[in-house]
Amino acid sequence: MTRYFPFLAWWPLLRNRSVLRADVLAGLTGAIVVLPQGVAFATLAGMPPAYGLYSAMVPCIIAALFGSSRVMVTGPANAISLTVLAIMAPLAQPESARYVQLVITLAFMVGIWQLLLALARAGKLINFVSHTVIVGFTAGAAVLIVNSQIRNFFGVDITRGASVLQTVLQFTANLTQIQPVTAAIGGLTVLTALLWQPLNRVVPAMLIAVVVGSVVAAFARWVDPTLVIKTVDALPGALPPLSMPDLSLDTLKMLLIPSIAMTLLALAEAVSIAQALAKRRNEALDGNQEFLGQGLANVIGSFFSSYPASGSFNRSGVNVAAGAITPFSAITASVFLVAILFFVAPLAQFLPLAAVAAILFLVAWNLIDRREIGYLLSDKFERITLLATFVATLVMPLEWAILLGVGVSLVVKRLRAP
Protein backbone atom coordinates (compact mmCIF):
# COMPACT_ATOMS: atom_id res chain seq x y z
CA MET A 1 0.00 0.00 0.00
CA THR A 2 2.88 2.40 0.72
CA ARG A 3 3.85 2.14 -2.96
CA TYR A 4 0.61 3.90 -3.91
CA PHE A 5 0.09 5.84 -0.69
CA PRO A 6 3.62 6.71 0.55
CA PHE A 7 2.25 8.82 3.41
CA LEU A 8 1.23 5.57 5.13
CA ALA A 9 4.96 4.91 5.71
CA TRP A 10 5.66 8.10 7.67
CA TRP A 11 2.28 9.01 9.17
CA PRO A 12 2.73 6.65 12.19
CA LEU A 13 5.89 8.59 13.14
CA LEU A 14 3.66 11.51 14.13
CA ARG A 15 2.54 9.53 17.19
CA ASN A 16 5.89 10.55 18.64
CA ARG A 17 5.30 13.97 20.20
CA SER A 18 8.84 15.17 19.52
CA VAL A 19 8.45 14.37 15.79
CA LEU A 20 5.05 16.08 15.64
CA ARG A 21 6.36 19.14 17.47
CA ALA A 22 9.42 19.40 15.18
CA ASP A 23 7.28 19.19 12.05
CA VAL A 24 4.71 21.73 13.29
CA LEU A 25 7.40 24.26 14.20
CA ALA A 26 9.17 23.71 10.87
CA GLY A 27 5.83 24.21 9.12
CA LEU A 28 5.24 27.51 10.92
CA THR A 29 8.68 28.73 9.89
CA GLY A 30 8.02 27.66 6.28
CA ALA A 31 4.70 29.53 6.21
CA ILE A 32 6.36 32.74 7.38
CA VAL A 33 9.18 32.39 4.83
CA VAL A 34 6.85 31.84 1.87
CA LEU A 35 4.88 35.05 2.49
CA PRO A 36 7.40 37.42 0.87
CA GLN A 37 8.73 34.73 -1.49
CA GLY A 38 5.31 33.77 -2.84
CA VAL A 39 4.47 37.37 -3.73
CA ALA A 40 7.92 37.86 -5.28
CA PHE A 41 7.75 34.69 -7.38
CA ALA A 42 4.24 35.51 -8.63
CA THR A 43 5.53 38.92 -9.72
CA LEU A 44 8.39 37.16 -11.48
CA ALA A 45 5.93 34.85 -13.27
CA GLY A 46 3.75 37.74 -14.44
CA MET A 47 0.90 36.53 -12.23
CA PRO A 48 -1.13 38.55 -9.70
CA PRO A 49 0.66 38.38 -6.30
CA ALA A 50 -1.91 36.12 -4.65
CA TYR A 51 -1.22 33.29 -7.09
CA GLY A 52 2.29 32.80 -5.71
CA LEU A 53 0.71 32.06 -2.32
CA TYR A 54 -2.03 29.89 -3.81
CA SER A 55 0.70 27.82 -5.51
CA ALA A 56 2.26 27.23 -2.10
CA MET A 57 -0.90 25.65 -0.69
CA VAL A 58 -2.60 22.74 -2.49
CA PRO A 59 0.43 21.59 -4.58
CA CYS A 60 2.54 21.57 -1.43
CA ILE A 61 0.07 19.30 0.40
CA ILE A 62 -0.41 16.89 -2.52
CA ALA A 63 3.33 16.53 -3.19
CA ALA A 64 3.95 15.92 0.51
CA LEU A 65 1.36 13.13 0.60
CA PHE A 66 2.33 11.36 -2.64
CA GLY A 67 5.98 12.25 -3.26
CA SER A 68 9.02 10.26 -2.19
CA SER A 69 11.10 12.97 -0.49
CA ARG A 70 10.61 13.39 3.25
CA VAL A 71 11.65 17.05 3.50
CA MET A 72 11.43 18.67 0.05
CA VAL A 73 8.79 21.39 -0.16
CA THR A 74 6.87 21.90 -3.41
CA GLY A 75 5.46 25.22 -4.56
CA PRO A 76 6.42 28.34 -6.52
CA ALA A 77 10.08 28.33 -7.52
CA ASN A 78 12.42 30.94 -8.96
CA ALA A 79 13.50 29.34 -12.25
CA ILE A 80 10.01 27.96 -12.86
CA SER A 81 8.43 31.37 -12.30
CA LEU A 82 10.84 33.08 -14.65
CA THR A 83 10.28 30.43 -17.32
CA VAL A 84 6.51 30.85 -17.02
CA LEU A 85 6.82 34.55 -17.84
CA ALA A 86 9.23 33.93 -20.72
CA ILE A 87 6.97 31.29 -22.27
CA MET A 88 3.59 32.93 -21.68
CA ALA A 89 4.26 36.67 -22.14
CA PRO A 90 4.24 36.41 -25.96
CA LEU A 91 0.83 34.70 -25.78
CA ALA A 92 -1.09 37.07 -23.49
CA GLN A 93 -0.68 40.23 -21.41
CA PRO A 94 0.86 39.32 -18.01
CA GLU A 95 -1.61 39.48 -15.09
CA SER A 96 -4.57 39.59 -17.50
CA ALA A 97 -7.43 37.10 -17.11
CA ARG A 98 -6.38 35.29 -20.31
CA TYR A 99 -2.77 35.09 -19.14
CA VAL A 100 -3.82 33.60 -15.79
CA GLN A 101 -5.99 31.00 -17.50
CA LEU A 102 -3.20 30.02 -19.90
CA VAL A 103 -0.72 29.63 -17.04
CA ILE A 104 -3.18 27.50 -15.08
CA THR A 105 -3.65 25.37 -18.20
CA LEU A 106 0.13 25.07 -18.48
CA ALA A 107 0.23 23.73 -14.89
CA PHE A 108 -2.40 21.14 -15.80
CA MET A 109 -0.49 19.99 -18.89
CA VAL A 110 2.81 19.82 -17.01
CA GLY A 111 1.11 17.67 -14.39
CA ILE A 112 -0.30 15.33 -17.04
CA TRP A 113 3.14 14.89 -18.64
CA GLN A 114 4.64 14.18 -15.22
CA LEU A 115 1.97 11.57 -14.46
CA LEU A 116 2.52 9.88 -17.83
CA LEU A 117 6.26 9.70 -17.17
CA ALA A 118 5.59 8.25 -13.72
CA LEU A 119 3.22 5.60 -15.11
CA ALA A 120 5.80 4.74 -17.79
CA ARG A 121 8.40 4.24 -15.02
CA ALA A 122 10.56 6.82 -16.78
CA GLY A 123 12.38 8.11 -13.70
CA LYS A 124 15.76 7.51 -15.32
CA LEU A 125 14.93 9.97 -18.12
CA ILE A 126 15.81 12.82 -15.80
CA ASN A 127 19.44 11.70 -16.05
CA PHE A 128 19.47 13.19 -19.57
CA VAL A 129 19.19 16.63 -17.95
CA SER A 130 22.71 16.77 -16.58
CA HIS A 131 23.76 18.62 -13.46
CA THR A 132 25.84 20.96 -15.63
CA VAL A 133 22.76 21.98 -17.62
CA ILE A 134 20.91 22.81 -14.40
CA VAL A 135 23.84 24.87 -13.06
CA GLY A 136 24.15 26.79 -16.33
CA PHE A 137 20.41 27.35 -16.63
CA THR A 138 19.98 28.56 -13.05
CA ALA A 139 22.94 30.94 -13.41
CA GLY A 140 21.36 32.35 -16.56
CA ALA A 141 17.98 32.49 -14.82
CA ALA A 142 19.57 34.50 -12.00
CA VAL A 143 20.75 37.11 -14.52
CA LEU A 144 17.28 37.22 -16.09
CA ILE A 145 15.65 37.65 -12.66
CA VAL A 146 17.80 40.71 -12.00
CA ASN A 147 17.10 41.91 -15.53
CA SER A 148 13.33 41.70 -14.98
CA GLN A 149 13.41 43.60 -11.68
CA ILE A 150 15.71 46.53 -12.51
CA ARG A 151 12.63 48.58 -13.43
CA ASN A 152 10.98 47.99 -10.04
CA PHE A 153 14.13 48.40 -7.98
CA PHE A 154 15.08 51.79 -9.44
CA GLY A 155 11.68 53.01 -10.64
CA VAL A 156 13.01 53.46 -14.17
CA ASP A 157 10.70 53.07 -17.16
CA ILE A 158 12.05 49.95 -18.91
CA THR A 159 9.98 47.90 -21.34
CA ARG A 160 8.59 44.82 -19.65
CA GLY A 161 10.12 41.66 -21.12
CA ALA A 162 13.16 43.51 -22.48
CA SER A 163 16.26 41.44 -23.16
CA VAL A 164 19.41 41.89 -21.06
CA LEU A 165 20.97 44.08 -23.76
CA GLN A 166 17.79 46.15 -24.15
CA THR A 167 17.59 46.65 -20.38
CA VAL A 168 21.20 47.82 -20.21
CA LEU A 169 20.65 50.29 -23.06
CA GLN A 170 17.33 51.63 -21.70
CA PHE A 171 18.63 51.87 -18.13
CA THR A 172 21.77 53.72 -19.25
CA ALA A 173 19.71 56.11 -21.35
CA ASN A 174 17.31 56.83 -18.46
CA LEU A 175 19.70 57.22 -15.52
CA THR A 176 18.23 60.62 -14.74
CA GLN A 177 14.82 58.98 -14.20
CA ILE A 178 16.01 56.88 -11.25
CA GLN A 179 13.67 57.54 -8.31
CA PRO A 180 15.89 58.05 -5.22
CA VAL A 181 13.21 57.01 -2.71
CA THR A 182 12.33 53.85 -4.64
CA ALA A 183 16.01 52.90 -4.96
CA ALA A 184 16.54 53.65 -1.25
CA ILE A 185 13.66 51.33 -0.30
CA GLY A 186 15.17 48.55 -2.41
CA GLY A 187 18.68 49.15 -1.07
CA LEU A 188 17.55 49.18 2.57
CA THR A 189 15.59 45.96 2.00
CA VAL A 190 18.72 44.22 0.70
CA LEU A 191 20.87 45.64 3.49
CA THR A 192 18.40 44.56 6.17
CA ALA A 193 18.28 40.99 4.80
CA LEU A 194 22.07 40.78 4.80
CA LEU A 195 22.48 42.21 8.31
CA TRP A 196 19.74 39.96 9.72
CA GLN A 197 21.19 36.79 8.17
CA PRO A 198 22.89 35.59 11.41
CA LEU A 199 19.43 35.63 13.07
CA ASN A 200 17.71 33.93 10.14
CA ARG A 201 16.71 30.89 12.22
CA VAL A 202 14.97 33.08 14.77
CA VAL A 203 12.92 35.10 12.26
CA PRO A 204 13.48 34.76 8.48
CA ALA A 205 15.67 37.55 7.13
CA MET A 206 13.49 38.05 4.06
CA LEU A 207 10.42 38.64 6.21
CA ILE A 208 12.21 41.25 8.33
CA ALA A 209 13.57 42.85 5.16
CA VAL A 210 10.17 43.34 3.51
CA VAL A 211 8.74 44.71 6.76
CA VAL A 212 11.56 47.26 6.94
CA GLY A 213 11.07 48.13 3.26
CA SER A 214 7.33 48.64 3.82
CA VAL A 215 7.92 50.80 6.91
CA VAL A 216 10.44 52.98 5.03
CA ALA A 217 7.91 53.40 2.19
CA ALA A 218 5.15 54.32 4.64
CA PHE A 219 7.42 56.85 6.36
CA ALA A 220 8.38 58.39 3.00
CA ARG A 221 4.71 58.80 2.08
CA TRP A 222 4.01 60.36 5.50
CA VAL A 223 6.80 62.90 4.97
CA ASP A 224 5.64 63.66 1.42
CA PRO A 225 1.98 62.67 0.77
CA THR A 226 2.39 63.49 -2.93
CA LEU A 227 5.09 60.84 -3.32
CA VAL A 228 4.10 57.96 -5.65
CA ILE A 229 5.52 54.58 -4.64
CA LYS A 230 4.29 51.55 -6.57
CA THR A 231 3.00 48.77 -4.33
CA VAL A 232 1.69 45.24 -4.64
CA ASP A 233 -2.01 44.83 -5.39
CA ALA A 234 -4.16 43.90 -2.39
CA LEU A 235 -4.56 40.14 -1.92
CA PRO A 236 -8.18 39.08 -2.42
CA GLY A 237 -8.31 36.45 0.34
CA ALA A 238 -6.67 33.55 2.12
CA LEU A 239 -8.22 30.57 0.36
CA PRO A 240 -7.35 29.75 -3.27
CA PRO A 241 -10.41 30.12 -5.52
CA LEU A 242 -11.44 27.26 -7.77
CA SER A 243 -10.13 27.49 -11.33
CA MET A 244 -10.49 25.59 -14.59
CA PRO A 245 -7.82 24.93 -17.26
CA ASP A 246 -8.68 25.82 -20.84
CA LEU A 247 -8.81 22.42 -22.53
CA SER A 248 -9.75 23.66 -25.99
CA LEU A 249 -7.79 22.04 -28.81
CA ASP A 250 -6.24 25.34 -29.94
CA THR A 251 -4.89 26.10 -26.46
CA LEU A 252 -3.54 22.58 -25.98
CA LYS A 253 -1.71 22.81 -29.32
CA MET A 254 -0.33 26.24 -28.43
CA LEU A 255 1.08 24.99 -25.12
CA LEU A 256 2.33 21.58 -26.30
CA ILE A 257 6.04 22.39 -26.74
CA PRO A 258 6.19 24.86 -23.82
CA SER A 259 4.60 22.27 -21.50
CA ILE A 260 7.15 19.60 -22.49
CA ALA A 261 10.08 21.94 -21.83
CA MET A 262 8.52 23.09 -18.55
CA THR A 263 8.03 19.46 -17.51
CA LEU A 264 11.72 18.76 -18.07
CA LEU A 265 12.73 21.80 -16.05
CA ALA A 266 10.26 21.18 -13.21
CA LEU A 267 11.22 17.51 -12.84
CA ALA A 268 14.94 18.24 -13.11
CA GLU A 269 14.69 20.86 -10.38
CA ALA A 270 12.48 18.76 -8.10
CA VAL A 271 14.45 15.53 -8.45
CA SER A 272 17.84 17.23 -8.09
CA ILE A 273 16.71 18.89 -4.85
CA ALA A 274 15.12 15.67 -3.58
CA GLN A 275 18.27 13.66 -4.41
CA ALA A 276 20.55 16.13 -2.65
CA LEU A 277 18.40 16.13 0.50
CA ALA A 278 18.01 12.33 0.47
CA LYS A 279 21.79 11.84 0.28
CA ARG A 280 22.34 14.30 3.11
CA ARG A 281 19.84 12.43 5.32
CA ASN A 282 20.77 8.90 4.13
CA GLU A 283 17.24 8.26 2.89
CA ALA A 284 16.06 6.31 -0.16
CA LEU A 285 14.44 8.23 -3.01
CA ASP A 286 12.09 6.73 -5.60
CA GLY A 287 12.35 8.87 -8.74
CA ASN A 288 9.12 7.54 -10.26
CA GLN A 289 7.21 8.17 -7.03
CA GLU A 290 8.51 11.73 -7.02
CA PHE A 291 7.31 12.10 -10.63
CA LEU A 292 3.89 10.92 -9.48
CA GLY A 293 3.80 13.33 -6.54
CA GLN A 294 4.82 16.29 -8.67
CA GLY A 295 2.31 15.35 -11.37
CA LEU A 296 -0.60 15.08 -8.95
CA ALA A 297 0.46 18.36 -7.32
CA ASN A 298 0.31 20.24 -10.62
CA VAL A 299 -2.86 18.61 -11.96
CA ILE A 300 -4.84 19.11 -8.75
CA GLY A 301 -3.25 22.50 -8.13
CA SER A 302 -4.47 23.73 -11.52
CA PHE A 303 -8.03 23.49 -10.19
CA PHE A 304 -7.07 25.61 -7.16
CA SER A 305 -5.50 28.64 -8.88
CA SER A 306 -1.94 27.30 -8.90
CA TYR A 307 0.63 27.96 -11.60
CA PRO A 308 3.34 25.31 -12.33
CA ALA A 309 4.96 24.16 -9.10
CA SER A 310 8.16 22.27 -8.43
CA GLY A 311 10.58 21.57 -5.62
CA SER A 312 11.64 24.81 -3.98
CA PHE A 313 15.31 24.98 -3.02
CA ASN A 314 14.80 27.94 -0.68
CA ARG A 315 11.80 26.54 1.19
CA SER A 316 13.27 23.02 1.34
CA GLY A 317 16.48 24.40 2.83
CA VAL A 318 14.50 26.34 5.43
CA ASN A 319 12.43 23.23 6.15
CA VAL A 320 15.54 21.14 6.86
CA ALA A 321 17.20 23.90 8.91
CA ALA A 322 14.02 24.26 10.99
CA GLY A 323 14.21 20.58 12.00
CA ALA A 324 11.57 18.94 9.80
CA ILE A 325 11.43 15.14 10.03
CA THR A 326 8.48 14.10 7.86
CA PRO A 327 6.42 15.62 4.99
CA PHE A 328 3.86 16.65 7.60
CA SER A 329 5.93 19.82 8.03
CA ALA A 330 5.05 20.86 4.45
CA ILE A 331 1.37 20.14 5.09
CA THR A 332 1.34 22.24 8.26
CA ALA A 333 3.17 25.03 6.39
CA SER A 334 0.26 25.24 3.95
CA VAL A 335 -2.30 25.25 6.76
CA PHE A 336 -0.41 27.94 8.66
CA LEU A 337 -0.12 30.00 5.47
CA VAL A 338 -3.91 30.06 5.09
CA ALA A 339 -4.31 31.09 8.75
CA ILE A 340 -1.68 33.85 8.51
CA LEU A 341 -3.18 35.22 5.29
CA PHE A 342 -6.50 35.87 7.00
CA PHE A 343 -4.69 38.59 8.96
CA VAL A 344 -1.93 39.63 6.54
CA ALA A 345 -3.83 39.80 3.23
CA PRO A 346 -5.18 43.37 3.77
CA LEU A 347 -1.64 44.60 4.53
CA ALA A 348 -0.16 43.40 1.21
CA GLN A 349 -1.14 46.65 -0.50
CA PHE A 350 1.50 48.44 1.61
CA LEU A 351 4.32 46.25 0.25
CA PRO A 352 6.39 48.32 -2.24
CA LEU A 353 7.46 46.68 -5.49
CA ALA A 354 11.01 47.88 -4.82
CA ALA A 355 11.12 45.65 -1.72
CA VAL A 356 9.83 42.70 -3.75
CA ALA A 357 12.52 43.38 -6.37
CA ALA A 358 15.14 43.45 -3.61
CA ILE A 359 14.03 40.03 -2.38
CA LEU A 360 14.30 38.68 -5.92
CA PHE A 361 17.81 40.15 -6.23
CA LEU A 362 18.78 38.13 -3.14
CA VAL A 363 17.14 35.02 -4.57
CA ALA A 364 19.05 35.51 -7.83
CA TRP A 365 22.38 35.85 -6.00
CA ASN A 366 21.73 32.63 -4.07
CA LEU A 367 20.84 30.83 -7.31
CA ILE A 368 24.37 31.18 -8.65
CA ASP A 369 26.43 28.21 -7.45
CA ARG A 370 29.78 29.96 -7.68
CA ARG A 371 31.84 27.07 -6.32
CA GLU A 372 30.28 24.55 -8.70
CA ILE A 373 30.64 26.92 -11.65
CA GLY A 374 34.35 27.28 -10.90
CA TYR A 375 34.74 23.51 -10.79
CA LEU A 376 32.83 22.95 -14.05
CA LEU A 377 34.77 25.67 -15.87
CA SER A 378 38.00 23.83 -15.06
CA ASP A 379 36.78 20.82 -17.05
CA LYS A 380 37.06 21.48 -20.81
CA PHE A 381 34.10 19.21 -21.62
CA GLU A 382 31.72 20.42 -18.90
CA ARG A 383 32.73 24.00 -19.70
CA ILE A 384 31.15 23.67 -23.16
CA THR A 385 27.80 22.51 -21.79
CA LEU A 386 27.82 25.10 -18.99
CA LEU A 387 28.58 28.09 -21.23
CA ALA A 388 26.26 26.93 -24.02
CA THR A 389 23.33 26.56 -21.59
CA PHE A 390 24.09 29.85 -19.83
CA VAL A 391 24.31 31.87 -23.06
CA ALA A 392 21.26 30.13 -24.54
CA THR A 393 19.27 31.03 -21.41
CA LEU A 394 20.08 34.71 -21.94
CA VAL A 395 19.39 34.92 -25.66
CA MET A 396 16.84 32.20 -26.50
CA PRO A 397 13.31 31.37 -25.37
CA LEU A 398 13.84 29.47 -22.12
CA GLU A 399 12.04 26.31 -23.20
CA TRP A 400 14.46 25.98 -26.12
CA ALA A 401 17.47 26.90 -23.99
CA ILE A 402 16.81 23.88 -21.78
CA LEU A 403 16.44 21.55 -24.76
CA LEU A 404 19.58 22.98 -26.36
CA GLY A 405 21.51 22.45 -23.13
CA VAL A 406 20.35 18.83 -22.97
CA GLY A 407 21.39 18.33 -26.62
CA VAL A 408 24.83 19.85 -26.08
CA SER A 409 25.39 17.75 -22.94
CA LEU A 410 24.59 14.55 -24.86
CA VAL A 411 27.01 15.50 -27.66
CA VAL A 412 29.74 16.39 -25.15
CA LYS A 413 29.15 13.12 -23.31
CA ARG A 414 29.65 11.22 -26.58
CA LEU A 415 32.85 13.18 -27.35
CA ARG A 416 34.15 12.46 -23.87
CA ALA A 417 33.58 8.72 -24.12
CA PRO A 418 36.77 6.80 -24.97
C-alpha positions in Angstrom: 0.0 0.0 0.0 2.9 2.4 0.7 3.9 2.1 -3.0 0.6 3.9 -3.9 0.1 5.8 -0.7 3.6 6.7 0.6 2.2 8.8 3.4 1.2 5.6 5.1 5.0 4.9 5.7 5.7 8.1 7.7 2.3 9.0 9.2 2.7 6.6 12.2 5.9 8.6 13.1 3.7 11.5 14.1 2.5 9.5 17.2 5.9 10.6 18.6 5.3 14.0 20.2 8.8 15.2 19.5 8.5 14.4 15.8 5.0 16.1 15.6 6.4 19.1 17.5 9.4 19.4 15.2 7.3 19.2 12.1 4.7 21.7 13.3 7.4 24.3 14.2 9.2 23.7 10.9 5.8 24.2 9.1 5.2 27.5 10.9 8.7 28.7 9.9 8.0 27.7 6.3 4.7 29.5 6.2 6.4 32.7 7.4 9.2 32.4 4.8 6.8 31.8 1.9 4.9 35.1 2.5 7.4 37.4 0.9 8.7 34.7 -1.5 5.3 33.8 -2.8 4.5 37.4 -3.7 7.9 37.9 -5.3 7.7 34.7 -7.4 4.2 35.5 -8.6 5.5 38.9 -9.7 8.4 37.2 -11.5 5.9 34.8 -13.3 3.8 37.7 -14.4 0.9 36.5 -12.2 -1.1 38.5 -9.7 0.7 38.4 -6.3 -1.9 36.1 -4.6 -1.2 33.3 -7.1 2.3 32.8 -5.7 0.7 32.1 -2.3 -2.0 29.9 -3.8 0.7 27.8 -5.5 2.3 27.2 -2.1 -0.9 25.7 -0.7 -2.6 22.7 -2.5 0.4 21.6 -4.6 2.5 21.6 -1.4 0.1 19.3 0.4 -0.4 16.9 -2.5 3.3 16.5 -3.2 4.0 15.9 0.5 1.4 13.1 0.6 2.3 11.4 -2.6 6.0 12.3 -3.3 9.0 10.3 -2.2 11.1 13.0 -0.5 10.6 13.4 3.2 11.7 17.1 3.5 11.4 18.7 0.1 8.8 21.4 -0.2 6.9 21.9 -3.4 5.5 25.2 -4.6 6.4 28.3 -6.5 10.1 28.3 -7.5 12.4 30.9 -9.0 13.5 29.3 -12.3 10.0 28.0 -12.9 8.4 31.4 -12.3 10.8 33.1 -14.7 10.3 30.4 -17.3 6.5 30.8 -17.0 6.8 34.6 -17.8 9.2 33.9 -20.7 7.0 31.3 -22.3 3.6 32.9 -21.7 4.3 36.7 -22.1 4.2 36.4 -26.0 0.8 34.7 -25.8 -1.1 37.1 -23.5 -0.7 40.2 -21.4 0.9 39.3 -18.0 -1.6 39.5 -15.1 -4.6 39.6 -17.5 -7.4 37.1 -17.1 -6.4 35.3 -20.3 -2.8 35.1 -19.1 -3.8 33.6 -15.8 -6.0 31.0 -17.5 -3.2 30.0 -19.9 -0.7 29.6 -17.0 -3.2 27.5 -15.1 -3.6 25.4 -18.2 0.1 25.1 -18.5 0.2 23.7 -14.9 -2.4 21.1 -15.8 -0.5 20.0 -18.9 2.8 19.8 -17.0 1.1 17.7 -14.4 -0.3 15.3 -17.0 3.1 14.9 -18.6 4.6 14.2 -15.2 2.0 11.6 -14.5 2.5 9.9 -17.8 6.3 9.7 -17.2 5.6 8.2 -13.7 3.2 5.6 -15.1 5.8 4.7 -17.8 8.4 4.2 -15.0 10.6 6.8 -16.8 12.4 8.1 -13.7 15.8 7.5 -15.3 14.9 10.0 -18.1 15.8 12.8 -15.8 19.4 11.7 -16.1 19.5 13.2 -19.6 19.2 16.6 -18.0 22.7 16.8 -16.6 23.8 18.6 -13.5 25.8 21.0 -15.6 22.8 22.0 -17.6 20.9 22.8 -14.4 23.8 24.9 -13.1 24.1 26.8 -16.3 20.4 27.3 -16.6 20.0 28.6 -13.0 22.9 30.9 -13.4 21.4 32.3 -16.6 18.0 32.5 -14.8 19.6 34.5 -12.0 20.8 37.1 -14.5 17.3 37.2 -16.1 15.7 37.6 -12.7 17.8 40.7 -12.0 17.1 41.9 -15.5 13.3 41.7 -15.0 13.4 43.6 -11.7 15.7 46.5 -12.5 12.6 48.6 -13.4 11.0 48.0 -10.0 14.1 48.4 -8.0 15.1 51.8 -9.4 11.7 53.0 -10.6 13.0 53.5 -14.2 10.7 53.1 -17.2 12.0 50.0 -18.9 10.0 47.9 -21.3 8.6 44.8 -19.7 10.1 41.7 -21.1 13.2 43.5 -22.5 16.3 41.4 -23.2 19.4 41.9 -21.1 21.0 44.1 -23.8 17.8 46.2 -24.2 17.6 46.6 -20.4 21.2 47.8 -20.2 20.6 50.3 -23.1 17.3 51.6 -21.7 18.6 51.9 -18.1 21.8 53.7 -19.3 19.7 56.1 -21.4 17.3 56.8 -18.5 19.7 57.2 -15.5 18.2 60.6 -14.7 14.8 59.0 -14.2 16.0 56.9 -11.3 13.7 57.5 -8.3 15.9 58.0 -5.2 13.2 57.0 -2.7 12.3 53.8 -4.6 16.0 52.9 -5.0 16.5 53.6 -1.3 13.7 51.3 -0.3 15.2 48.6 -2.4 18.7 49.2 -1.1 17.5 49.2 2.6 15.6 46.0 2.0 18.7 44.2 0.7 20.9 45.6 3.5 18.4 44.6 6.2 18.3 41.0 4.8 22.1 40.8 4.8 22.5 42.2 8.3 19.7 40.0 9.7 21.2 36.8 8.2 22.9 35.6 11.4 19.4 35.6 13.1 17.7 33.9 10.1 16.7 30.9 12.2 15.0 33.1 14.8 12.9 35.1 12.3 13.5 34.8 8.5 15.7 37.6 7.1 13.5 38.0 4.1 10.4 38.6 6.2 12.2 41.2 8.3 13.6 42.9 5.2 10.2 43.3 3.5 8.7 44.7 6.8 11.6 47.3 6.9 11.1 48.1 3.3 7.3 48.6 3.8 7.9 50.8 6.9 10.4 53.0 5.0 7.9 53.4 2.2 5.1 54.3 4.6 7.4 56.9 6.4 8.4 58.4 3.0 4.7 58.8 2.1 4.0 60.4 5.5 6.8 62.9 5.0 5.6 63.7 1.4 2.0 62.7 0.8 2.4 63.5 -2.9 5.1 60.8 -3.3 4.1 58.0 -5.6 5.5 54.6 -4.6 4.3 51.6 -6.6 3.0 48.8 -4.3 1.7 45.2 -4.6 -2.0 44.8 -5.4 -4.2 43.9 -2.4 -4.6 40.1 -1.9 -8.2 39.1 -2.4 -8.3 36.5 0.3 -6.7 33.6 2.1 -8.2 30.6 0.4 -7.3 29.7 -3.3 -10.4 30.1 -5.5 -11.4 27.3 -7.8 -10.1 27.5 -11.3 -10.5 25.6 -14.6 -7.8 24.9 -17.3 -8.7 25.8 -20.8 -8.8 22.4 -22.5 -9.7 23.7 -26.0 -7.8 22.0 -28.8 -6.2 25.3 -29.9 -4.9 26.1 -26.5 -3.5 22.6 -26.0 -1.7 22.8 -29.3 -0.3 26.2 -28.4 1.1 25.0 -25.1 2.3 21.6 -26.3 6.0 22.4 -26.7 6.2 24.9 -23.8 4.6 22.3 -21.5 7.2 19.6 -22.5 10.1 21.9 -21.8 8.5 23.1 -18.6 8.0 19.5 -17.5 11.7 18.8 -18.1 12.7 21.8 -16.1 10.3 21.2 -13.2 11.2 17.5 -12.8 14.9 18.2 -13.1 14.7 20.9 -10.4 12.5 18.8 -8.1 14.5 15.5 -8.4 17.8 17.2 -8.1 16.7 18.9 -4.8 15.1 15.7 -3.6 18.3 13.7 -4.4 20.5 16.1 -2.6 18.4 16.1 0.5 18.0 12.3 0.5 21.8 11.8 0.3 22.3 14.3 3.1 19.8 12.4 5.3 20.8 8.9 4.1 17.2 8.3 2.9 16.1 6.3 -0.2 14.4 8.2 -3.0 12.1 6.7 -5.6 12.3 8.9 -8.7 9.1 7.5 -10.3 7.2 8.2 -7.0 8.5 11.7 -7.0 7.3 12.1 -10.6 3.9 10.9 -9.5 3.8 13.3 -6.5 4.8 16.3 -8.7 2.3 15.4 -11.4 -0.6 15.1 -8.9 0.5 18.4 -7.3 0.3 20.2 -10.6 -2.9 18.6 -12.0 -4.8 19.1 -8.7 -3.2 22.5 -8.1 -4.5 23.7 -11.5 -8.0 23.5 -10.2 -7.1 25.6 -7.2 -5.5 28.6 -8.9 -1.9 27.3 -8.9 0.6 28.0 -11.6 3.3 25.3 -12.3 5.0 24.2 -9.1 8.2 22.3 -8.4 10.6 21.6 -5.6 11.6 24.8 -4.0 15.3 25.0 -3.0 14.8 27.9 -0.7 11.8 26.5 1.2 13.3 23.0 1.3 16.5 24.4 2.8 14.5 26.3 5.4 12.4 23.2 6.2 15.5 21.1 6.9 17.2 23.9 8.9 14.0 24.3 11.0 14.2 20.6 12.0 11.6 18.9 9.8 11.4 15.1 10.0 8.5 14.1 7.9 6.4 15.6 5.0 3.9 16.7 7.6 5.9 19.8 8.0 5.1 20.9 4.4 1.4 20.1 5.1 1.3 22.2 8.3 3.2 25.0 6.4 0.3 25.2 3.9 -2.3 25.3 6.8 -0.4 27.9 8.7 -0.1 30.0 5.5 -3.9 30.1 5.1 -4.3 31.1 8.7 -1.7 33.8 8.5 -3.2 35.2 5.3 -6.5 35.9 7.0 -4.7 38.6 9.0 -1.9 39.6 6.5 -3.8 39.8 3.2 -5.2 43.4 3.8 -1.6 44.6 4.5 -0.2 43.4 1.2 -1.1 46.7 -0.5 1.5 48.4 1.6 4.3 46.3 0.3 6.4 48.3 -2.2 7.5 46.7 -5.5 11.0 47.9 -4.8 11.1 45.7 -1.7 9.8 42.7 -3.8 12.5 43.4 -6.4 15.1 43.4 -3.6 14.0 40.0 -2.4 14.3 38.7 -5.9 17.8 40.1 -6.2 18.8 38.1 -3.1 17.1 35.0 -4.6 19.1 35.5 -7.8 22.4 35.9 -6.0 21.7 32.6 -4.1 20.8 30.8 -7.3 24.4 31.2 -8.7 26.4 28.2 -7.4 29.8 30.0 -7.7 31.8 27.1 -6.3 30.3 24.6 -8.7 30.6 26.9 -11.7 34.4 27.3 -10.9 34.7 23.5 -10.8 32.8 22.9 -14.1 34.8 25.7 -15.9 38.0 23.8 -15.1 36.8 20.8 -17.1 37.1 21.5 -20.8 34.1 19.2 -21.6 31.7 20.4 -18.9 32.7 24.0 -19.7 31.2 23.7 -23.2 27.8 22.5 -21.8 27.8 25.1 -19.0 28.6 28.1 -21.2 26.3 26.9 -24.0 23.3 26.6 -21.6 24.1 29.8 -19.8 24.3 31.9 -23.1 21.3 30.1 -24.5 19.3 31.0 -21.4 20.1 34.7 -21.9 19.4 34.9 -25.7 16.8 32.2 -26.5 13.3 31.4 -25.4 13.8 29.5 -22.1 12.0 26.3 -23.2 14.5 26.0 -26.1 17.5 26.9 -24.0 16.8 23.9 -21.8 16.4 21.5 -24.8 19.6 23.0 -26.4 21.5 22.5 -23.1 20.4 18.8 -23.0 21.4 18.3 -26.6 24.8 19.9 -26.1 25.4 17.8 -22.9 24.6 14.5 -24.9 27.0 15.5 -27.7 29.7 16.4 -25.2 29.2 13.1 -23.3 29.7 11.2 -26.6 32.9 13.2 -27.4 34.2 12.5 -23.9 33.6 8.7 -24.1 36.8 6.8 -25.0 
